[in-house]
């Protein structure tokens, strides 16, 4: 039905469909759903097929970060180009680094921004049954290796496993 431009029907077991009249309203629904999943500490990911628009990855990452990891006193931040990386941010590796053993698409969390050593410490989430990996990235390499990952493109999420997926599918994406 999706390929035909129609909304799929749901029995509420495998997936749930929420209807929103416009992208900005869809983004509001997505943020509220993510907050509920986050509060319950579920393994979830927000996906969108593109970066542009109110329900695209770029805007969703900003909205989700405000909702899930707001700027607070004592939480360190690092300005990276036009963006900011904050401790506890969900991030994605966007460039392979064989020395560190991380690869494009790996997902993790910023554990510490260490101004003394000028490094960002990142915990990379490994698969089930494997220990998470801690890596350190020099400040000067952060903009080339990390991107916020509260929301990801469907393409970038390939190979990852999540218990819950929140996907924006809008007619404006067509």
BALOBA-1460 file (C-alpha; in Angstrom, 3 decimals):
// residues 174
<rec num="1" residu="x" x="0.000" y="0.000" z="0.000"/>
<rec num="2" residu="x" x="2.841" y="2.400" z="0.772"/>
<rec num="3" residu="x" x="4.240" y="1.984" z="-2.761"/>
<rec num="4" residu="x" x="0.770" y="2.833" z="-4.081"/>
<rec num="5" residu="x" x="0.703" y="6.023" z="-1.972"/>
<rec num="6" residu="x" x="-1.832" y="4.642" z="0.481"/>
<rec num="7" residu="x" x="-1.675" y="4.277" z="4.233"/>
<rec num="8" residu="x" x="-1.192" y="0.694" z="5.428"/>
<rec num="9" residu="x" x="-3.724" y="-0.850" z="7.775"/>
<rec num="10" residu="x" x="-2.539" y="-1.927" z="11.199"/>
<rec num="11" residu="x" x="-3.854" y="-4.361" z="13.771"/>
<rec num="12" residu="x" x="-1.726" y="-2.533" z="16.369"/>
<rec num="13" residu="x" x="0.527" y="-5.538" z="17.043"/>
<rec num="14" residu="x" x="3.443" y="-5.268" z="14.610"/>
<rec num="15" residu="x" x="3.126" y="-1.589" z="13.839"/>
<rec num="16" residu="x" x="0.956" y="1.427" z="14.540"/>
<rec num="17" residu="x" x="0.067" y="4.151" z="12.045"/>
<rec num="18" residu="x" x="-0.390" y="7.741" z="13.210"/>
<rec num="19" residu="x" x="-1.756" y="10.236" z="10.753"/>
<rec num="20" residu="x" x="-0.506" y="13.817" z="10.700"/>
<rec num="21" residu="x" x="-1.697" y="16.482" z="8.267"/>
<rec num="22" residu="x" x="1.715" y="18.141" z="7.730"/>
<rec num="23" residu="x" x="5.419" y="17.547" z="8.305"/>
<rec num="24" residu="x" x="5.649" y="19.825" z="11.343"/>
<rec num="25" residu="x" x="2.775" y="17.991" z="13.041"/>
<rec num="26" residu="x" x="4.361" y="14.631" z="12.130"/>
<rec num="27" residu="x" x="7.613" y="15.816" z="13.727"/>
<rec num="28" residu="x" x="5.727" y="16.707" z="16.929"/>
<rec num="29" residu="x" x="4.175" y="13.210" z="17.045"/>
<rec num="30" residu="x" x="7.576" y="11.598" z="16.426"/>
<rec num="31" residu="x" x="9.206" y="13.571" z="19.258"/>
<rec num="32" residu="x" x="6.415" y="12.633" z="21.689"/>
<rec num="33" residu="x" x="6.721" y="8.950" z="20.750"/>
<rec num="34" residu="x" x="10.507" y="9.076" z="21.142"/>
<rec num="35" residu="x" x="10.194" y="10.697" z="24.580"/>
<rec num="36" residu="x" x="7.936" y="7.865" z="25.766"/>
<rec num="37" residu="x" x="10.278" y="5.196" z="24.400"/>
<rec num="38" residu="x" x="13.309" y="6.969" z="25.893"/>
<rec num="39" residu="x" x="11.703" y="7.263" z="29.336"/>
<rec num="40" residu="x" x="11.117" y="3.495" z="29.302"/>
<rec num="41" residu="x" x="14.739" y="2.952" z="28.157"/>
<rec num="42" residu="x" x="13.616" y="0.962" z="25.121"/>
<rec num="43" residu="x" x="16.050" y="0.177" z="22.310"/>
<rec num="44" residu="x" x="14.565" y="2.379" z="19.569"/>
<rec num="45" residu="x" x="15.535" y="4.465" z="16.565"/>
<rec num="46" residu="x" x="13.815" y="7.268" z="14.663"/>
<rec num="47" residu="x" x="14.174" y="6.978" z="10.887"/>
<rec num="48" residu="x" x="13.368" y="9.234" z="7.958"/>
<rec num="49" residu="x" x="14.053" y="8.703" z="4.257"/>
<rec num="50" residu="x" x="15.680" y="12.124" z="3.800"/>
<rec num="51" residu="x" x="17.524" y="14.942" z="5.541"/>
<rec num="52" residu="x" x="15.386" y="17.906" z="4.399"/>
<rec num="53" residu="x" x="12.089" y="19.142" z="5.833"/>
<rec num="54" residu="x" x="10.480" y="19.295" z="9.276"/>
<rec num="55" residu="x" x="10.303" y="15.482" z="9.445"/>
<rec num="56" residu="x" x="13.732" y="14.962" z="7.884"/>
<rec num="57" residu="x" x="16.769" y="13.694" z="9.779"/>
<rec num="58" residu="x" x="18.398" y="17.110" z="10.257"/>
<rec num="59" residu="x" x="15.378" y="18.817" z="11.862"/>
<rec num="60" residu="x" x="14.373" y="15.710" z="13.815"/>
<rec num="61" residu="x" x="17.868" y="15.415" z="15.299"/>
<rec num="62" residu="x" x="17.617" y="18.965" z="16.638"/>
<rec num="63" residu="x" x="14.099" y="18.472" z="18.050"/>
<rec num="64" residu="x" x="14.927" y="15.096" z="19.551"/>
<rec num="65" residu="x" x="18.112" y="16.357" z="21.163"/>
<rec num="66" residu="x" x="16.227" y="19.207" z="22.850"/>
<rec num="67" residu="x" x="13.650" y="16.708" z="24.128"/>
<rec num="68" residu="x" x="16.011" y="13.879" z="25.124"/>
<rec num="69" residu="x" x="19.311" y="15.588" z="25.982"/>
<rec num="70" residu="x" x="18.795" y="19.297" z="26.672"/>
<rec num="71" residu="x" x="21.646" y="21.643" z="27.503"/>
<rec num="72" residu="x" x="22.136" y="21.603" z="31.270"/>
<rec num="73" residu="x" x="24.669" y="23.144" z="33.654"/>
<rec num="74" residu="x" x="27.603" y="20.780" z="34.118"/>
<rec num="75" residu="x" x="27.030" y="18.941" z="30.820"/>
<rec num="76" residu="x" x="29.973" y="19.697" z="28.539"/>
<rec num="77" residu="x" x="29.507" y="20.741" z="24.915"/>
<rec num="78" residu="x" x="31.861" y="21.140" z="21.968"/>
<rec num="79" residu="x" x="31.164" y="23.431" z="19.020"/>
<rec num="80" residu="x" x="31.828" y="21.514" z="15.817"/>
<rec num="81" residu="x" x="31.415" y="23.718" z="12.741"/>
<rec num="82" residu="x" x="27.800" y="24.931" z="12.794"/>
<rec num="83" residu="x" x="26.780" y="22.144" z="15.150"/>
<rec num="84" residu="x" x="27.353" y="21.206" z="18.779"/>
<rec num="85" residu="x" x="28.207" y="17.836" z="20.303"/>
<rec num="86" residu="x" x="27.063" y="17.375" z="23.901"/>
<rec num="87" residu="x" x="27.834" y="14.735" z="26.504"/>
<rec num="88" residu="x" x="25.183" y="11.978" z="26.392"/>
<rec num="89" residu="x" x="24.358" y="12.751" z="22.737"/>
<rec num="90" residu="x" x="23.469" y="9.761" z="20.583"/>
<rec num="91" residu="x" x="25.936" y="9.792" z="17.688"/>
<rec num="92" residu="x" x="26.809" y="7.848" z="14.573"/>
<rec num="93" residu="x" x="30.239" y="7.231" z="13.089"/>
<rec num="94" residu="x" x="30.308" y="8.600" z="9.523"/>
<rec num="95" residu="x" x="33.848" y="7.647" z="8.527"/>
<rec num="96" residu="x" x="35.690" y="4.358" z="8.895"/>
<rec num="97" residu="x" x="38.640" y="4.383" z="11.283"/>
<rec num="98" residu="x" x="40.411" y="1.035" z="11.188"/>
<rec num="99" residu="x" x="42.835" y="2.063" z="13.947"/>
<rec num="100" residu="x" x="39.931" y="2.670" z="16.353"/>
<rec num="101" residu="x" x="37.940" y="-0.267" z="14.978"/>
<rec num="102" residu="x" x="34.859" y="1.831" z="14.148"/>
<rec num="103" residu="x" x="32.996" y="1.968" z="10.884"/>
<rec num="104" residu="x" x="30.584" y="4.168" z="8.982"/>
<rec num="105" residu="x" x="27.146" y="3.521" z="10.500"/>
<rec num="106" residu="x" x="28.262" y="2.465" z="13.995"/>
<rec num="107" residu="x" x="26.090" y="4.091" z="16.671"/>
<rec num="108" residu="x" x="27.065" y="5.178" z="20.156"/>
<rec num="109" residu="x" x="26.893" y="7.858" z="22.814"/>
<rec num="110" residu="x" x="29.207" y="10.709" z="23.801"/>
<rec num="111" residu="x" x="30.455" y="9.715" z="27.258"/>
<rec num="112" residu="x" x="32.804" y="12.602" z="27.958"/>
<rec num="113" residu="x" x="34.154" y="15.763" z="26.386"/>
<rec num="114" residu="x" x="37.655" y="16.033" z="27.815"/>
<rec num="115" residu="x" x="38.966" y="19.572" z="27.365"/>
<rec num="116" residu="x" x="42.267" y="18.723" z="29.046"/>
<rec num="117" residu="x" x="43.190" y="16.013" z="26.511"/>
<rec num="118" residu="x" x="41.141" y="17.698" z="23.731"/>
<rec num="119" residu="x" x="39.299" y="14.449" z="23.007"/>
<rec num="120" residu="x" x="35.733" y="13.221" z="22.875"/>
<rec num="121" residu="x" x="35.191" y="9.854" z="24.527"/>
<rec num="122" residu="x" x="32.516" y="7.795" z="22.782"/>
<rec num="123" residu="x" x="30.870" y="4.535" z="23.775"/>
<rec num="124" residu="x" x="30.105" y="2.500" z="20.643"/>
<rec num="125" residu="x" x="27.179" y="0.125" z="21.022"/>
<rec num="126" residu="x" x="28.101" y="-3.386" z="19.963"/>
<rec num="127" residu="x" x="25.725" y="-6.200" z="19.072"/>
<rec num="128" residu="x" x="23.967" y="-8.416" z="21.559"/>
<rec num="129" residu="x" x="26.396" y="-10.520" z="23.551"/>
<rec num="130" residu="x" x="29.346" y="-8.233" z="22.810"/>
<rec num="131" residu="x" x="30.862" y="-5.604" z="25.093"/>
<rec num="132" residu="x" x="30.422" y="-1.962" z="24.112"/>
<rec num="133" residu="x" x="33.622" y="-0.276" z="22.937"/>
<rec num="134" residu="x" x="35.093" y="2.968" z="24.304"/>
<rec num="135" residu="x" x="37.026" y="5.136" z="21.858"/>
<rec num="136" residu="x" x="38.591" y="8.595" z="22.016"/>
<rec num="137" residu="x" x="38.454" y="11.007" z="19.084"/>
<rec num="138" residu="x" x="40.617" y="14.162" z="18.972"/>
<rec num="139" residu="x" x="38.598" y="17.395" z="18.800"/>
<rec num="140" residu="x" x="40.052" y="18.198" z="15.363"/>
<rec num="141" residu="x" x="38.601" y="14.928" z="13.928"/>
<rec num="142" residu="x" x="35.128" y="15.069" z="15.490"/>
<rec num="143" residu="x" x="33.473" y="16.978" z="12.623"/>
<rec num="144" residu="x" x="34.690" y="14.379" z="10.100"/>
<rec num="145" residu="x" x="33.763" y="11.301" z="12.165"/>
<rec num="146" residu="x" x="30.616" y="12.031" z="14.195"/>
<rec num="147" residu="x" x="27.041" y="13.067" z="13.457"/>
<rec num="148" residu="x" x="23.988" y="13.231" z="15.717"/>
<rec num="149" residu="x" x="21.957" y="10.015" z="15.504"/>
<rec num="150" residu="x" x="18.726" y="10.605" z="17.404"/>
<rec num="151" residu="x" x="17.278" y="10.284" z="13.912"/>
<rec num="152" residu="x" x="18.976" y="8.557" z="10.990"/>
<rec num="153" residu="x" x="18.215" y="8.009" z="7.360"/>
<rec num="154" residu="x" x="16.790" y="4.618" z="6.568"/>
<rec num="155" residu="x" x="19.866" y="4.013" z="4.404"/>
<rec num="156" residu="x" x="22.347" y="4.731" z="7.235"/>
<rec num="157" residu="x" x="20.490" y="2.491" z="9.691"/>
<rec num="158" residu="x" x="20.956" y="-0.626" z="7.561"/>
<rec num="159" residu="x" x="22.679" y="-3.345" z="9.536"/>
<rec num="160" residu="x" x="21.538" y="-1.971" z="12.903"/>
<rec num="161" residu="x" x="19.018" y="-3.744" z="15.114"/>
<rec num="162" residu="x" x="16.368" y="-2.033" z="17.233"/>
<rec num="163" residu="x" x="13.361" y="-3.279" z="19.173"/>
<rec num="164" residu="x" x="11.252" y="-0.271" z="18.134"/>
<rec num="165" residu="x" x="11.384" y="1.870" z="15.015"/>
<rec num="166" residu="x" x="9.636" y="5.217" z="14.536"/>
<rec num="167" residu="x" x="9.496" y="6.050" z="10.817"/>
<rec num="168" residu="x" x="8.297" y="9.217" z="9.141"/>
<rec num="169" residu="x" x="6.470" y="8.352" z="5.886"/>
<rec num="170" residu="x" x="4.847" y="11.402" z="4.389"/>
<rec num="171" residu="x" x="3.356" y="12.209" z="1.001"/>
<rec num="172" residu="x" x="5.758" y="15.183" z="0.802"/>
<rec num="173" residu="x" x="8.623" y="12.639" z="0.667"/>
<rec num="174" residu="x" x="7.390" y="11.353" z="-2.683"/>
